[in-house]
């Protein structure tokens, strides 16, 4: 199975700041990396797939980069609604695997 | 609006069975593959199983193979997960999700809680 390692596990930032979350695959997954947001009481939300393609409805302040084994989610000009949990997922091969998650908290 | 609503969760003893349902609306259910993803308390997301749009192909994680069965009824726009021989480590919130050909899940339900305990 492809192991996905996310870092950092926790991140504190203020509205208006920019943050980056990293995801490393145990082997090459080409460009097939997705990012999801999880918030209490809301359905999980697909933000980005295939490394850098924004899902319809994802604000442009979100961006994804990387290929092979190393990927990054960047959020510029944080908005209050951006705080929550973020997960990466490789969608290159079964079993689909997720990173351990990054909790983005308000500083 | 795409909606996925899970039901059938609850408390069950180890070794017993439980069947989850996911009612879909707001899209043409028969055009999409579907998946179950779970999340144990305070843990991350874990993919469980996937079924193709027509039910002809299914995929499972190793730890549930032979115990869980994913199925669908396109006439009823409903996805199922039959869980047999349940173990304490199956305790989790189970999410139903729609997946695209790119193998990403672009719509999720709110989840159904399953607790396996004596």
Interface residues (C-beta under 8 A of the other chain):
Chain A: X32 X34 X36 X38 X43 X44 X45 X46 X49 X50 X55 X87 X89 X91 X92 X94 X95 X96 X97 X98 X99 X100 X101
Chain B: X4 X44 X45 X46 X47 X50 X59 X61 X62 X95 X97 X102 X103 X104 X105 X106 X107 X108 X109 X110
